């Protein structure tokens, strides 16, 4: 296989095009999820939930908060562990669900709690959709975590997640911030499973198309059921960057096409931001989510958003929504690269769009922000 050579600029454009972060906008939510292949789920809501922020960054202010949950309720998307995917991808996961779990510890826990699983399924069949709080904890062996072990309703949460991973329960919406669970047979369409080996090949091909460019050997994603994957695609070397990379063939052919840039504020859980080594290799951009750090040790803030301007990541936005006061508090705009006037105007315009999307009538910039 011949190895292609790319400049850093070409590599960046490929990555940004793949992640729909150039000037073109996706046509709708379902096509967006199909193109990205997944959305990460995280309940942190300093501004908005991760799935909503990722979608807003691509679709703009026409996207409404909660649209992902609406699409799950309407059976257009489905949630698997910490990811949301297009329902059209369900056949690629059914055989994996049948074989889950591979982990022997989880296998044993489920075997010890076969009666608990049966009772959960019977309850959901009779009363579903149900919330986790409606499910009695009848685990024979409590689910424990950590050196000391703790359970406190953890057994219920873990059993619901396990039955979801096995394709027996499905998340069918939300009530407030709580998930609603129903039988998968009532929520999922009747479709034929793609054989697992074929499904894995198709999934990694689509993953590469969604990332554009990635290390040949890279970590699996949540819900993939594998820790490492070897990516297909065209072999490339990136100027000034060590190691072997893979590029989606269609995007490689477009590497020299004119690039239409824009400015975007991204969720820390955005796929392009979550791969920290790739961010550093291709964009020279250092990023870390600091919400788990003590306040005094944070450099950029509790939930700082990566700032994309054109083909570069240029800074971080430290902001938080005060919904009660109707204010977007901007504590800092960290400049990794010194902003010129045009960059500052573009970033401020995006902050204004963010506030409008969140329904906040005022932006308060801290002194020096």
Legacy VTK file of the C-alpha trace (Angstrom):
# vtk DataFile Version 3.0
C-alpha trace
ASCII
DATASET POLYDATA
POINTS 369 float
0.000 0.000 0.000
1.450 3.338 -1.091
1.826 5.931 1.632
0.479 9.381 0.823
1.995 12.546 2.246
-0.122 15.349 3.667
0.687 18.787 4.974
-0.627 19.652 8.423
-3.076 22.051 6.779
-4.457 19.269 4.570
-4.778 16.942 7.578
-6.638 19.598 9.556
-9.061 20.261 6.727
-9.778 16.561 6.358
-10.523 16.256 10.097
-12.748 19.341 10.169
-14.687 18.382 7.033
-15.293 14.899 8.420
-16.635 16.347 11.658
-18.886 18.821 9.810
-17.016 21.818 11.193
-16.536 23.727 7.970
-19.013 26.352 6.764
-21.557 23.861 5.424
-24.266 22.760 7.856
-25.870 19.305 8.091
-29.438 19.127 6.832
-31.010 17.715 9.992
-30.370 15.926 13.281
-30.707 12.345 12.066
-28.333 12.886 9.127
-25.923 14.593 11.533
-25.854 11.568 13.846
-25.470 9.223 10.884
-22.479 11.218 9.622
-20.812 11.516 13.044
-21.833 7.886 13.831
-22.491 8.713 17.504
-23.056 11.424 20.090
-21.508 11.191 23.549
-23.910 11.304 26.488
-22.931 13.106 29.669
-25.286 14.681 32.221
-23.033 17.670 32.987
-25.008 20.791 32.137
-22.972 23.876 32.983
-24.292 25.189 29.659
-26.299 22.361 28.088
-26.045 18.552 27.952
-23.239 17.215 25.769
-25.516 15.814 23.062
-27.225 19.183 22.687
-23.978 21.171 22.558
-22.482 18.876 19.924
-25.579 19.235 17.760
-25.786 23.016 18.230
-22.148 23.386 17.131
-23.124 21.865 13.760
-26.775 22.735 13.240
-26.779 26.217 14.796
-29.640 27.925 16.576
-32.290 26.088 14.568
-31.489 23.072 16.741
-33.556 23.041 19.936
-32.422 21.671 23.292
-33.946 18.266 23.890
-34.274 17.396 20.209
-32.089 14.314 20.712
-34.407 13.068 23.463
-37.374 13.754 21.169
-35.728 11.740 18.388
-35.113 8.843 20.792
-38.785 8.955 21.825
-39.757 8.945 18.129
-37.519 5.879 17.506
-35.236 7.717 15.080
-32.214 7.440 17.394
-31.300 4.931 20.101
-29.066 5.129 23.145
-26.501 2.463 23.935
-24.525 2.947 27.135
-22.938 6.406 26.875
-23.709 6.997 23.202
-26.623 7.967 20.969
-26.730 6.481 17.480
-28.987 6.425 14.442
-31.665 3.725 14.511
-30.493 2.760 11.027
-27.281 1.523 12.696
-29.104 -0.857 15.047
-28.415 -3.953 12.875
-24.682 -3.325 13.336
-25.026 -3.804 17.111
-27.598 -6.569 17.530
-25.187 -9.506 17.415
-22.817 -7.710 19.786
-25.771 -7.269 22.161
-26.481 -11.019 21.969
-22.884 -11.772 23.036
-22.601 -9.135 25.785
-20.865 -9.160 28.244
-17.380 -10.393 27.472
-16.115 -9.357 30.901
-16.091 -12.372 33.226
-16.801 -10.311 36.348
-19.970 -8.882 34.799
-20.946 -12.310 33.483
-20.746 -13.697 37.013
-22.688 -10.789 38.506
-25.482 -11.269 35.981
-25.506 -15.027 36.596
-25.771 -14.425 40.341
-28.650 -12.009 39.709
-30.624 -13.875 37.041
-33.722 -13.625 39.224
-33.243 -9.873 39.637
-33.001 -9.454 35.853
-36.158 -11.497 35.349
-38.055 -9.374 37.893
-36.905 -6.149 36.212
-38.064 -7.363 32.803
-41.411 -8.514 34.186
-41.948 -5.117 35.845
-41.092 -3.221 32.676
-43.306 -5.492 30.579
-46.245 -4.830 32.902
-45.738 -1.146 33.747
-43.240 0.254 31.232
-41.899 2.681 30.391
-40.469 3.036 33.905
-37.924 5.197 35.705
-35.034 3.676 37.633
-36.602 4.835 40.899
-39.643 2.663 40.142
-37.521 -0.512 40.043
-37.087 -2.348 43.394
-33.571 -3.452 44.232
-33.875 -7.206 44.676
-30.285 -8.034 43.722
-29.085 -11.215 45.430
-25.497 -9.996 45.036
-25.271 -6.172 45.211
-23.224 -4.387 42.585
-20.114 -2.976 44.249
-17.535 -0.514 43.038
-14.149 0.533 44.362
-11.891 -0.906 47.021
-14.473 -0.644 49.800
-17.485 -1.368 47.615
-20.782 0.487 47.592
-24.212 -0.215 46.186
-26.922 2.326 47.218
-29.242 1.808 44.233
-26.210 1.072 42.081
-27.466 -2.460 41.487
-30.624 -1.133 39.829
-28.723 1.306 37.620
-26.205 -1.336 36.612
-28.867 -3.929 35.843
-30.781 -1.490 33.631
-27.551 -0.634 31.780
-26.672 -4.324 31.424
-30.084 -5.198 29.999
-29.696 -2.263 27.607
-26.311 -3.570 26.456
-27.883 -7.014 25.945
-30.600 -5.519 23.748
-33.366 -6.460 26.187
-34.190 -2.969 27.448
-34.178 0.322 25.567
-34.105 3.947 26.659
-37.227 5.483 25.164
-37.118 9.055 26.461
-36.793 11.121 29.594
-38.906 12.479 32.398
-37.007 15.516 33.605
-33.407 14.323 33.843
-34.381 10.679 34.455
-34.333 8.095 31.697
-37.400 6.052 30.772
-36.865 2.334 30.177
-39.012 -0.035 28.125
-38.675 -3.456 26.538
-36.398 -3.312 23.515
-38.886 -5.395 21.516
-41.416 -2.582 21.927
-38.918 0.168 21.096
-36.650 -1.221 18.389
-37.762 -2.100 14.848
-37.704 -5.740 13.806
-34.534 -5.860 11.707
-32.044 -8.549 10.807
-28.695 -8.413 12.579
-25.571 -7.893 10.500
-23.068 -10.675 11.345
-20.625 -9.390 13.939
-17.447 -9.635 11.845
-19.090 -7.772 8.971
-20.597 -5.251 11.396
-17.208 -4.500 12.951
-15.701 -3.868 9.505
-18.520 -1.514 8.546
-18.366 0.292 11.878
-14.647 1.029 11.667
-15.024 2.179 8.058
-17.763 4.585 9.077
-15.753 5.693 12.079
-12.842 6.657 9.852
-15.195 8.543 7.520
-16.508 10.433 10.584
-13.017 11.269 11.866
-11.381 11.795 8.492
-7.907 11.045 9.741
-6.710 9.030 12.739
-3.873 6.898 14.001
-3.853 3.475 12.385
-4.339 1.766 15.743
-6.681 3.649 18.022
-8.920 3.120 21.015
-12.457 1.823 20.675
-15.367 4.033 21.616
-18.012 3.600 24.277
-20.427 0.888 23.180
-17.984 -0.626 20.671
-17.215 -3.653 22.803
-13.530 -3.522 21.833
-10.656 -1.639 23.424
-8.406 -1.249 20.349
-9.285 -1.068 16.672
-7.140 -1.084 13.536
-8.513 1.440 11.079
-8.692 0.828 7.317
-8.332 3.588 4.735
-5.359 5.116 2.956
-1.972 5.110 4.676
-0.559 8.615 5.106
2.306 10.474 6.690
1.583 13.958 8.011
4.326 16.549 7.608
6.084 17.149 10.917
4.043 14.507 12.784
5.495 11.122 13.689
3.755 7.827 13.116
1.413 6.223 10.622
-2.060 7.586 9.998
-5.118 6.429 8.103
-7.344 8.695 6.007
-10.778 8.120 4.534
-10.312 7.721 0.778
-13.119 10.057 -0.275
-11.860 12.825 1.992
-8.292 12.292 0.807
-9.431 13.045 -2.737
-10.885 16.338 -1.491
-7.772 17.380 0.438
-6.937 20.191 -1.990
-10.461 21.512 -2.456
-11.128 25.066 -1.215
-12.002 25.061 2.479
-14.792 27.270 3.817
-13.983 27.957 7.481
-16.128 29.128 10.361
-15.950 29.741 14.092
-17.381 27.210 16.535
-17.618 26.630 20.282
-17.369 22.923 21.050
-18.431 20.675 23.903
-15.574 19.082 25.875
-17.259 15.767 24.976
-17.214 16.539 21.256
-15.515 13.704 19.366
-12.924 16.025 17.844
-12.039 17.379 21.296
-12.156 14.040 23.103
-9.145 12.646 21.189
-6.574 14.759 23.034
-3.433 13.235 21.445
-4.799 13.829 17.941
-5.673 17.433 18.839
-2.104 17.994 19.944
-0.553 16.191 16.967
-2.605 17.803 14.202
-3.639 21.150 15.654
-0.934 21.829 18.255
-3.780 22.311 20.725
-3.603 21.279 24.362
-6.884 20.597 26.116
-8.116 18.919 29.287
-11.547 18.828 30.880
-10.929 20.239 34.350
-14.299 19.735 36.058
-12.769 17.001 38.234
-9.831 19.162 39.329
-9.866 21.307 42.480
-10.804 24.864 41.563
-7.383 26.259 42.443
-5.641 23.867 40.037
-7.706 24.676 36.948
-6.062 26.589 34.117
-9.080 27.114 31.884
-12.164 26.553 34.024
-14.706 23.993 35.176
-16.278 23.364 31.739
-14.187 25.317 29.254
-15.284 25.005 25.628
-12.646 24.567 22.910
-12.788 27.474 20.452
-12.344 26.682 16.762
-11.633 29.570 14.405
-11.106 28.599 10.800
-8.571 25.780 10.675
-7.102 26.333 14.135
-8.163 25.803 17.716
-7.369 29.201 19.167
-8.541 29.177 22.790
-11.029 28.126 25.456
-14.256 29.721 26.652
-14.907 29.485 30.392
-18.631 30.153 30.757
-21.673 29.023 32.725
-25.406 29.544 32.269
-27.338 31.145 35.122
-30.809 30.181 33.964
-32.576 31.663 36.972
-31.073 35.105 36.289
-31.196 34.696 32.505
-27.464 35.382 32.219
-24.558 33.736 30.414
-21.572 34.341 32.671
-18.295 34.450 30.748
-15.480 34.121 33.258
-12.642 34.066 30.729
-11.813 33.810 27.048
-8.424 32.119 27.076
-6.348 32.929 23.994
-3.973 30.132 23.026
-3.102 32.202 19.964
-3.339 35.996 20.283
-6.684 37.105 18.843
-6.708 39.791 16.195
-9.765 41.986 15.851
-11.508 39.706 13.355
-10.979 36.640 15.546
-12.266 38.428 18.651
-15.355 39.634 16.773
-16.056 36.127 15.464
-15.690 34.560 18.914
-17.933 37.192 20.541
-20.534 36.660 17.818
-20.524 32.931 18.547
-20.893 33.629 22.285
-23.924 35.789 21.460
-25.419 32.959 19.399
-24.793 30.571 22.303
-26.600 32.872 24.752
-29.543 33.275 22.365
-29.785 29.513 21.863
-29.772 28.968 25.632
-32.538 31.546 25.978
-30.378 33.855 28.101
-31.043 37.544 27.616
-27.753 38.905 28.892
-24.036 38.110 28.696
-21.833 39.157 31.613
-18.142 39.224 30.799
-15.830 39.130 33.811
-13.197 41.841 33.933
-10.472 40.966 31.438
-12.561 38.337 29.622
LINES 1 370
369 0 1 2 3 4 5 6 7 8 9 10 11 12 13 14 15 16 17 18 19 20 21 22 23 24 25 26 27 28 29 30 31 32 33 34 35 36 37 38 39 40 41 42 43 44 45 46 47 48 49 50 51 52 53 54 55 56 57 58 59 60 61 62 63 64 65 66 67 68 69 70 71 72 73 74 75 76 77 78 79 80 81 82 83 84 85 86 87 88 89 90 91 92 93 94 95 96 97 98 99 100 101 102 103 104 105 106 107 108 109 110 111 112 113 114 115 116 117 118 119 120 121 122 123 124 125 126 127 128 129 130 131 132 133 134 135 136 137 138 139 140 141 142 143 144 145 146 147 148 149 150 151 152 153 154 155 156 157 158 159 160 161 162 163 164 165 166 167 168 169 170 171 172 173 174 175 176 177 178 179 180 181 182 183 184 185 186 187 188 189 190 191 192 193 194 195 196 197 198 199 200 201 202 203 204 205 206 207 208 209 210 211 212 213 214 215 216 217 218 219 220 221 222 223 224 225 226 227 228 229 230 231 232 233 234 235 236 237 238 239 240 241 242 243 244 245 246 247 248 249 250 251 252 253 254 255 256 257 258 259 260 261 262 263 264 265 266 267 268 269 270 271 272 273 274 275 276 277 278 279 280 281 282 283 284 285 286 287 288 289 290 291 292 293 294 295 296 297 298 299 300 301 302 303 304 305 306 307 308 309 310 311 312 313 314 315 316 317 318 319 320 321 322 323 324 325 326 327 328 329 330 331 332 333 334 335 336 337 338 339 340 341 342 343 344 345 346 347 348 349 350 351 352 353 354 355 356 357 358 359 360 361 362 363 364 365 366 367 368
